[in-house]
Amino acid sequence: MIILGLSGAISHDPSAALYIDGKLVAAVEEERLIRDKHAKGKMPLEATRFVLHQAGIKPADVDIVAIPMAPISLSSPARWHYAKRYWYAPDRSLDALFNGNRRYHRYANNIRAMLADLGFQEGQYEFEPVEHHLAHASSAYHLSGFKEKTAIMGVDGKGEYATTFFGYGENGKIHKIKEFYDPDSLGGLYGAITEYLGFDMLDGEYKVMGMAPYGDPDKYDLSRLIDFDGSDFRINTKLANVIGLRRYKEDGKGYYFTPELIKWLGPRRKDDAADDPYIHYAASMQALYEEVVLGLMDHYLGDIIRETGHIAFAGGGALNVKLNQKIIARPDVKQLFVQPAASDAGTAIGAASYVSEMRGQKVEKMDHVYLGPSFTNEQVIQACESHSEKPKFKQISDVPQNIAKVLNDGNPVAWFQGRMEFGPRALGGRSIVGCPSFKGVADRINEQIKFRERWRPFCPSMLERTSKEMFKVDHPAPFMTFTFEVNEEWKTRVPEVVHEDGTSRAQALKPGLNDRYYTLMEEMEKLTGNGVVLNTSLNRRGEPIVCTPTDALNMFFGSDLQYLIMEDILVVKDEFPEHI
């Protein structure tokens, strides 16, 4: 059974994923292929082309196309809740009641038209809509590998109408316990404050999370933003999660907060500084988010967690690694699985996995996300030879050993190897790597290579066995979806990857999943005593992670990077290292 999952139902992060008999053979985000971050308003056209090509199949071979959006009945409380809560925008309110599946029909029609352009013929494939939050839930639960009864949590901006999901999985079936509906959205609230703090919604939430450790969450009380009683919550739409005329506007752009918020908190942040009061607002928002999510989790899922200790988590809110740190620190939690592509891109996987499971075909546990394009040495050489900058390059042997020496000398290296990762984290496929014990390397990457805010932290990739020494909590961390408290000794051993609050967001790599990257860390261990590398995504601020060799070369020549290794091809700007 061949199932194609297609995301982008909420007009951002379109992607494609392909299952063949329960095995995820390919997945890629459209943004990487068309070089447009989040690809807002686009269909997953090139992504679909890629996954079919990667699998060596034709449109006629696909049995089912699954999408992460479904029609919602008028009898559902979702549409009535939306209409009631958005009373101040009667056009939207009435539309929810009388034309409440408009977005679904538009998306389904656009997908069908796209498929027709690619050679799919109506009647040759089944078309399966999956509720947005069920797709998120499946992407976490069904791919977790958990056999026990599993608590499931989904937190994001919104799907059709639902914003927050609590349920459980048992024997492959997903059961709903409770959903909350727009505008009562924790992801939406965090996004609105993200906009107020000067970042883009759907892109800057992790920057707010990164800013929060610099502030004091008790200095400003943001609890007016949300009414929470332990089992229910209600967003204060006089301040945030607003539409229409309630929005604060600046230079013709509307935001998801109101002029009342500006009166309360002061002007919107507009530069790259991490200063008072904004760092404290970030800290307070993070603390408020954690309080509400953990409280709801306790109320709706506490019994299940105490029974089995297993949780699966997805939705954009699941990428909040500070919240995840709090979850895994709980004594009743044995293991938390966070879908590495937890945001809407991952719903392509979730829609397809849900349909597969419902048709009786179990899907494999997700052990890695190396699901995108890869390139040969010959293709890399061709890209170098045709590039306008006429790069200096040569093929080298013993790549991990030689690159480890370059890192040990204090040089960041662009690391382009194997299949590109799916999801927002660079995990050793398309990364910039550095030596985490070399003083100043993080500042250099921020200022001269990534061109991003100076206070942004960097993450470590490490040998899995190293993580047991470096962190105070022992928990699997293959996808950089958790932060951990760093043991005191390691704070001085690898200071360039320890954040302001003494934590690190880590990738702990097992052998056999990315052998060349693993070997690089082993070589760093021989040279430095630490089986750790600094790892950040191979892109510049505001750009998608690179996909092709030409993308990597463009990024290389647009930054202060001096070394780029693509497969076995080393590109330099000055001279080749003496040892190579």
FIPAZA-554698 format. One record per residue: residue in one letter; x, y, z of N, C-alpha, C in turn. Coordinates in steps of 0.2 Angstrom, whole numbers, plus 5000, padded with zeros to 4 digits. Layout:
residues N
AXYZXYZXYZ...
This chain:
residues 580
M500449945000500050005000500450065000I500350114995500750174994500350234996I500550265001500150325004500550385003L500350445000500650504999500250555004G500650585009500350635013500650705011L500150745011500350815009500050865014S500550905016500350965021500351035018G500151085022500151145019499351175020A498951135023498251145024498151215027I498551245031498451305035498851355031S499051345025499351405021500051415023H500451365026501151375027501451305028D502051305028502451245029502251185025P502051195018501851135014502451085014S502251015013502750965013502450905010A502850855008502650795006502950735009A502650685011502950625014502650565010L503050505010502850445006502950385010Y502450345011502450285015502350225010I502750175010502650115006502650055011D502050025011501949975016502249985023G502050045025502250065032502950095033K503350095028503950125029503950195026L504250245030504250315027504950315023V504850325017505450315012505650385010A505250435011505450505009505050555012A505250615013504850675016505350735015V504950785013505350855012504850915012E505150965015504751025015504851065008E504351095006504351135000504851195000E504851225006505251285007506051265005R506251205006506951195004507051184997L506551164993506651154986506551224982I506051264985505951334981506251394984R506651374990507051434993506651484996D506051474999505551525001505351495008K505651525014505551505020504851495022H504551445024503951425026503451415020A503651445014503251435008502551455009K502451505012501751525014501251535008G500751505008500251505002500451464996K500951414997501151374992500851304992M500851264987500651194987501251154987P501251094990501851054990502051024983L502151064978502251034971502851004970E503451044972504051014971504250954976A503950964982504050914987503750844985T503150854981502850794979503250764973R503450804969503950774964504550734967F504850764972505450734975505250664978V504750664982504650604985504450544980L504050564975503950514970504550484966H505050534965505650524961506150484966Q506150504972506550464977506350394978A505750374978505450314978505450274972G505550304966505550274959504850254957I504350294959503650274957503350324953K502750314950502450354946501750374950P501450424948500750444951500250384951A500250344945499750294945499950244950D500550244953500650194958500450204965V500250274966499950294973499250264974D499150234980498550214981498050264985I498350304989497950344994498350414994V498050464994498250534995497950555002A498350575007498050595013498250665014I497750705017497850775018497650795026P498050835029497850855036497350905037M496850895034496250945035495650905033A495050915037494450875036493850925037P493350905034492750945035492450935042I492250995045492050985052491251005052S490850955055490150955055489851025059L489351045057489051105060488751085067S488651015068488450995075489050985080S489650995077490250995081490251065086P490451065092490551125096491051175093A491451145089492051185086491851255083R491351245078491151305074490751345078W490351325083489951365087490351405092H490851375094491351405099491651465095Y491951455089492251505085491751565084A491151545082490651595080490551645086K490451605092490351645098490851695101R491451665100492051695103492251755098Y492151745092492351805087491751845085W491251855090490651895089490851965087Y491451995088491652065087491852065079A491852015076492052015069491451965065P490851995065490251955063490351925056D490751955051490851925045491151855046R491651845050492051785051491551735056S491251765060490851725065490251695061L489951725056489351695052489651655047D490251665045490551625040490651555043A490851555049491051485052490351445053L489851475053489151435054488951415047F488951465042488651455036489051425030N489751435031490151415026490851385030G490751355035491251335039491851285037N491651255031492251215028492551245022R492451305021492751345015493451325014R493851335020494551325019494751255017Y494351205020494451135018494351125011H493751145008493651135001494151174997R494351234998494851264994495451224994Y495751205000496351165000496251104996A495751064997495651004994495651014986N495251064984495251074977495951094974N496351134978496951154976497451094975I497451044980497850984980497650944974R496950934973496750894967497050924961A497050994960497251024954498051014953M498351014959499051004959499250934957L498850884959499050814958498850804950A498350834948498150824941498750854936D499050914938499650934935500250894935L500250854940500850804941500650734937G500050724934499950664931499450614935F499250634941498750594944498050604941Q497750544941497050544938496550524943E496050574943495450564947495250484946G495050454952494850384951495350334952Q495950354951496550304951496850304959Y496650354963496850354970496350374974E496350354980495850374985496050434989F495650484990495750544993495550545000E495950545005495750545012495950605016P495450645018495550695023495650675030V496050695034496150685041496150745045E495750745051495750805055496450825057H496550895057497250915058497550895064H497250895070497550875076497550795076L497150765073497350685072497950675068A498050715063498750705060499350725064H499250775068499750785073499850735078A499350705080499350655085499650595082S499450575076499750515073500450525072S500650575070501350595069501850575075A501550585081501850575087501750505089Y501150485090501050425093501250365089H501050365083501150305079501850295077L502250355077502950355075503450345082S503150345087503450345094503850275095G503550225092503750155094503450135101F503050175104502850155111502250095110K502350045114501849995113501349995119E501450035124501050045130500550095128K499950095132499550155132499950215133T499750265128500150325128499750385128A499950435132499650495133499850535126I499350575123499550615117499350685118M499750725117499650795117499750835111G499350885109499450925103499350995105V499851035103499751115105500051145099D499651185095499851225090499451295089G499451325084499051385083498351365082K498151335076497551305075497551255069G497051215069496951175063496351195059E495851155059495251175056494951225061Y494851205067494551245072494951235079A495151165080495451145086496151175086T496351195092497051225094497451175098T497151145103497451105108497051035109F497450985109497250915109497550875115F497050835118497250795123496950725122G497250675122497050605120497450555122Y497350495120497850435121497850385116G498350355115498350295110498450235113E498050185111498050115113497950065108N498350015107498349965102498249995095G498650055094498650085087498050135086K497550135091496950185090497050245094I496850305091496950365095496250385097H496250405103495550425107495650495109K495150535107495150605110494850605117I495150645121494850665128494550735128K494950785125494750855125495050885120E494750935117495050985112494751055114F495251105113495051175113495051205107Y494651255106494551285099494751355099D494851375093495051445091494451495094P494651555097495351585098495651565104D495451515107495751495114496351445112S496951475110497451445107498151465111L498451415114499051425117499651445112G499651405107500151425101499951495098G499351505098499151575095499351625100L499251615106499451665111500251675111Y500651625111501351625111501551665104G501251645099501351685093501251755093A500651775096500551845096501051885100I501251855106501851885110502451885106T502551835102503151835097503151895093E502551905090502551965086502652035090Y502352035096502552095100503252105101L503652045102504352045104504752055097G504452075092504852095086505052035081F504751975082504851925078504251905073D504351855069503751835065503451775068M502751775068502351715070502551665066L502551605068502751535065503451535063D503851575065504551575064504951595070G504751645074505151675079504951645086E504551595087504351575093504951545097Y505451515093506051485097506551535099K506451595095506851655097506651685104V505951685105505751705111505951655117M505951595115506151545120506851555122G507251565116507951575118508151645121M507751695121507751755124507551745132A507151705133506851705140507351695145P507851645145508351635150508651705152Y508651755148509051815150508551865154G507951845155507451885159507251855165D506851895169506551865176505851865175P505551795175504851785174504451825179D504651835185504251865190504251945190K504651975185504652045185504052075182Y503752045178503152065175502652015175D501952025177501451975177501051975171L501051925167500751925160500051885161S499851865167499351825168498651845165R498651915164498051945161497851915154L498351885151498351865144497851805144I497751765149497451705149497051695155D496451665155496051645161496151565161F496451545166496551475167496351445174D495951395174495751375181495951305182G496451275178496651205180496351155175S495751165172495551125167495251155161D495151225161494951255155495351325155F495451345149495751415148495351455143R495451515143495151565139495651625138I495751635131496251685130495851755130N496251805133495951875133495951905126T495451905123495451935116495452005116K495452035121495552115121496252125121L496652075121497352085121497752045115A497551985114497851945110497451895106N497651855101497351805097496751845094V496851895090496251935088496351935080I495751955077495651965070495352025069G495252045062494952105060495152165063L494652205065494752275067495052285074R495152225078495452225084496152225084R496452215078497152205077497552275078Y498152275081498552325081498852335074K498952385071499252395065499852445065E500352435061500952475060501152465053D501252525050501452525043501052485038G500452485040499952445035499952365037K500352345042500252275043499852265050G499452215050499052195056499452145060Y499352145066499652095071499152055075Y499352005078498851965082498751985089F498952045090498752075097498452145096T498252175101497852235100498152295102P497952355101498152425104498152425111E497752385114497652385122498352345124L498552305121499252265123499752315123I499852365118500352415117500252465123K499652485125499552525130499752495137W499652435138499852395144500652385144L500952355139501652335139502152385136G501852435132502352485129502452465122P502852505118502952495111503252425110R503052405104503352335101504052345100R504452285102505152285101505352285094K505852325092505952335085506752315083D507152305087507852285085508052225088D508752205087509052145089509252135096A509152195100509452195107508952145111A509352115116508952075121508952115128D508552165129508552215134507852215138D507952255143507352265147506852315144P506152305144505852255147505752185143Y505952185137505752135133505952065135I506652055138506851995140506451965146H506152015150505751995155505051975153Y504752005148504151985144504251915142A504751905138504951835135504951785141A505251795146505351755152504651735155S504251785156503551785158503051745154M503151755147502751715143502951645143Q503551635143503751565143503551525149A503551565155503351535161502551525161L502251565158501451565158501251505154Y501651495148501451445143501651375147E502151365150502351305154501851295159E501651345163501151335168500451305166V500251335160499551315158499651245154V500151235150500151165147500251115152L500751125157500851075162500151055166G499851115168499251105171498651065168L498551085161498151045157498350975156M498950965155499250895155499050855161D499150885167499050845173498250835173H497850875171497150865172496850815167Y497050815161496750775156497150705155L497850705156498250655155498650625161G498550655167498850635173498850555174D498250535174498050465176498450415171I498450435164498750395159499550395160I499750455162500550455163500750415169R500350425174500550385180500450315179E500050295174499950215173500550195169T500750225164501250195159501850245158G501850305160502450345159502550365152H502150355147502350375140501950425138I502250475134501850535131502150545124A501650565120501850575113501650655112F501950695109501850765108502050795101A501550835099501650865092501250925092G501250965086501051025085501651075086G501551135084502151185084502351195091G501851195096502051205103502451155106A502551095103502951035105503651055104L503851105100504551125098504851165104N504451185109504651225114505051175119V505651175118506151125122506151145129K506051205131506051215138505451185142L504851185139504251145141504451075141N504751045136504850975136505350955141Q505851005143506250985149505950975155K505351015156504951015162504550945162I504350925156503950865156504350805158I504950795155505350735156505750735163A505750795166505950795173505450775178R504850755176504350735181504450665182P504450645189504650575191504150525188D503550535186503050485183503150485175V503550515172503650515165504250475164K504150415160504750375158505050395152Q504650415147504850435140504350485137L504650535134504250585130504550575123F504050565118504250565111503950635108V504350675105504150735102504350725095Q503750725090503850725083504350775081P504950755078505450805076505250865072A504750845067504450895063503750905066A503750935072503150945076502650995073S502951045069502451095066502051065060D501751105057501351085051501651045046A502251055045502651015040502550945041G502550925048502550855050501850825049T501350865048500650835047500650795040A501050805035501050765029501250695032I501750685036501850615039501250595043G500950635047500450615051499850595048A499650635042499050615039499150545035A499750535033499850475029499950415034S500250425040500350375045499650355048Y499250405049498550395052498150345047V498150365041497750325036498050255035S498750245035499050185035498850135041E498850165047498650125053497950115053M497450155051496750145050496650085045R497050085040496950025035497349965037G497549965043497849895046498649885044Q498949935041499649935040500049975045K500349945050500749975055501350015052V501450075055502050115052502650105057E503250115054503850105058503950155063K504350145068504550195073505050235069M505050305071505450355068506150355072D506650325068507350325072507750385069H507550415063507950465060507550505056V507850565053507450615049507850625043Y508250585041508650595035508250565029L507750605027507250585022507250625016G507650675015507650715009508150705004P508350744999508850734994509550724996S509850684992510650674993510950684986F511650694987511950714980512650674980T512850654974513450624974514050674973N514650644974515250684973515250714966E515050674961515050704954514550764953Q513950764957513550814957513750874960V514150864966514450914969515050954965I515450914962515950944957515650984952Q515050954949514750994943514451064946A514251064952513951124955514551174956C515151144958515651194959515951214953E515951174948516251194941515851254938S515151244939514651294936514551354940H514751354946514651414951514951474949S514651534949514951594947515551614951E515651594957516151614961516851574960K516751524955517351484953517651454960P517351414964517651394970518251354969K518651354974519251314975519051254978F519151194975518951134978519351074976K519351024981519650954979519350904983Q519450844980519150784983519650764989I519450744995519850725000519650655002S520050625006519950555009519850565017D519650515020519650525028519250585030V518650595028518350665029518250675036P517950635040517950645047518550665051Q519050625049519750635053520050705051N519950725044520250785042519850845044I519150845044518750895046518850905054A518850855058518950865065519550905066K520150895063520750935064520551015062V520251025057520051095055519651125061L519151085063518751115069519151125075N519651075076520051085082520451145082D520551175076520951235075520551295076G519951285078519451345079519051365073N519051325068518651345062518051315061P517451355060516851325059516851295052V516451245050516451205044515751195042A515551215036514951195033514951125031W514451085034514451005034513850985030F513950965024513450945019513550875017Q513150825020513250755020512550715019G512550675015511950625014511350655013R510750625015510150645014509950705019M509650755016509450815020508950795025E508950825031508450815036507750845035F507250805038506550835037506450865044G506150925044505950955050506451015051P506351055057506751125057507451115060R507651055062508251045066508851015061A509351045061509951015057510250965061L510350905059510550855063511150815060G511550855057512150825054512150805046G511550825043511550825036511650885033R511350945035511551005033511651055039S512251055041512451085047513051135046I513151175051513751215052514051185058V514651155058514851125064515551165067G515651165073516151195076516451155082C516951185085517251145091516951185097P516651155101516251185107516651205113S517351185112517851205118518251265115F518151285109518551345107518251405108K518551445112518251515114518051555108G517451585108517251635103516951605097V516951535096516751515090515951525089A515551525094514851535094514751605092D515051655095514951725093515151735085R515751705083515951715076515351685072I515051635073514551605069513951645069N513751675074513151715075513351785071E513851815072514051885069514251875061Q514651835060514951835053514651785048I514351735051514051675046513351675046K513051675052512251665052511951735052F512351785053512051855054511451865058R511451835064510851835068511051865075E510451865079510551905085511151875090R511551915093512151895096511951845102W511351855105511151815111510851745109R510851725103510551665101511051605103P510751555106511151495108511351445102F511851405104512051355099511951285103C511851235099511651165101512251115100P512251065105512751015104512550955100S512850925096512750855094513350815097M513150755100513650715103513450645102L513950605104513950535105513450515110E512950465109512450455114512750435121R513350405121513650385127513950455131T514050505127514350565130513750595134S513150595131512550625134512450605141K512650545143512550515149512950545154E513550575152514050605156513850685157M513650705151513650785151512950805154F512450775154511850795157511550765164K511150805167510950775174510350725173V510050725167509450685166509650635160D509550575161509650525155509050505152H508950535146508350525142508550525134P508250485130508450485123508350555120A508850575116508750645113509050645106P508750605101508950595094508850655090F508350705092508150755087508150825089M508550835095508550905097507950935099T507550895102506850925105506850935112F507350925116507350935123508050975125T507951015130508551045134508651005140F509251005142509450965148509951015152E509951005159510351035163511051005162V511551045161512251025160512651015167N512950955167513350945173513951005174E514151025180514551075181515251065177E515551005177516150995174516151015166W515550995163515451005156515351075154K515051115159514951185157515651225155T516151195158516851225156517151185151R516951125150517251085144517051105137V516351125137516051135131515651205131P515951255133515551315135515151345129E515451335123515051365117514451335116V514251285119513551255118513151255124V513351295129512951295135512551365135H511951365136511551425136511551455143E511251515143511351565148511051535155D510551485154510251455160510651395162G511151375159511551315161511251255157T510851255152510651205148510851195141S510751145138510951135131510351095128R510151115122509751075117510151035113A510050965115510550915112510250865107Q510750845103510650785099511150735101A510850675104511250625106511250565101L511750555097511650515091511950445093K511450395090511650325091512050305085P512550255086512850225080512350195075G512550205068512150165063511650215060L511550275062511050315059511350365055N511950395056512250445052513050435053D513250375050513950355052514550405051R514450445046515050495045515050545050Y514450575052514350625058514550595064Y514350525066514550495072515350485072T515650475066516350465066516750535067L516450585065516650655066516750665074M516250655077516150665084516750615088E516750555086517350515088517950545087E518150575082518750605080518850665085M518350705086518350765090518550735097E518250685099518350655106519150635107K519450615101520150595102520550655102L520350715099520750775099520650815105T520050815108519850865113519650835120G519550765119519250735125518450735126N518150775121517450785121517150755115G516650705115516350685109515750725107V515950785106515350835105515550885100V515150905096515250965091514651015092L514851075091514351135090514051115084N513351125084512951115078512451165077T512451195071511851245069511651235062S511051255060510851235053511251275048L511351245042511751275037511251325033N511151385035510851435032510951495035R510751555032510851615035510151645038R510151695042509551715045509051735039G508451705041507851715036507851675030E508351625030508351575024508151505026P507851465022507851395023508451365024I508551305027509151265027509251245020V509951245018510151225011509951155010C509851145003509651085001510151054996T510351094991510751064985511451094986P511951064983512651094983512651164981T512251184976512251254974511951304979D511451284983511251314989511851324994A512151274995512751275000513251324998L513451324991513951364989513751444989N513051454988512851524988512851544995M512751505000512751525007513451535009F513951485007514651495008514951555006F514751575000515051634998514751705000G514151695003513751745006513951755013S514451725016514551725023515351725024D515551725030516251725032516551645033L516151605031516351535031516951525027Q517451485029518051475025518151405023Y517751355026517751285024517051255023L516951225017516351185016516551115013I516251065017516350995015515750965012M515650955006515050925003515250855001E515050805004515250735003515950725004D516350714999517050704999517450774996I517050824994517350874991517350934996L518050954997518151015001518251074997V517851124999517851194996518151245001V518651284999518951335003518951405000K519051455004519151525001519851545000D520251515005520951535005521451475002E521751445007522151385005521951325009F522051265006521851205009522351195015P522051165021522451155027523051115025E523551125029524251085027524151015028H523750995032523650915034523250885028I522950925024522450885019522850895012
